[in-house]
Structures are given as C-alpha cells and as structure tokens.
Amino acid sequence: MPKKKPRQKCPHCNSTRITFNDKEEMHCKKCGFVNSKSKETKLIGFKEAGKADDQRQIE
C-alpha cells in the first residue's frame, strides 16, 4: 500500500483547515493565519481584519 502524504498544518494553531491561493499564500480557516512567501509572515485575526478594512476606507 502506498504511503499517504502528511497533511499540511497551520504553524500557528496546528489545524489542518488551510487553503492556498494563486500567490502561494497559506490561509488558515481556524485562526486566520496568513503565511506568504512574497511578504513577511503575519497573523491576522478575523476581528482585526475587519478593522483594517474600515481604516482603509477612511483613508
């Protein structure tokens, strides 16, 4: 029987509920962690992400 590949996990919360987009950014659906190869790694909480959108609209 062939071996299964280990599932990739979020480095922040260890969840397997992650997705990848076109830019090869990893997004965790549980904690909101974003791991980007093009930018520095950052953690965006769902509440903080909403506040950031509001601030962009004001500016």
C-alpha positions, -999 to 999 in steps of 0.1 A, spaced: 0 0 0 14 34 -9 21 58 20 -1 88 24 14 123 23 13 140 57 -13 168 57 0 203 59 -8 221 91 -10 257 103 22 266 121 3 288 145 -26 266 157 -17 232 142 -50 230 124 -54 212 90 -81 236 78 -59 255 54 -62 267 19 -37 280 -7 -44 308 -32 -28 318 -66 1 336 -49 10 305 -29 -2 321 3 -14 297 30 -46 308 48 -58 291 80 -96 290 83 -95 284 120 -72 312 134 -68 335 104 -30 330 100 -16 340 66 18 326 55 31 344 24 63 336 6 63 371 -10 57 391 22 67 386 58 46 361 78 18 377 97 -12 368 118 -45 385 110 -74 378 134 -108 380 120 -118 410 141 -86 429 133 -91 422 96 -125 439 97 -110 470 115 -82 472 89 -108 473 61 -126 501 78 -94 521 82 -86 517 45 -120 531 35 -115 562 58 -80 570 42 
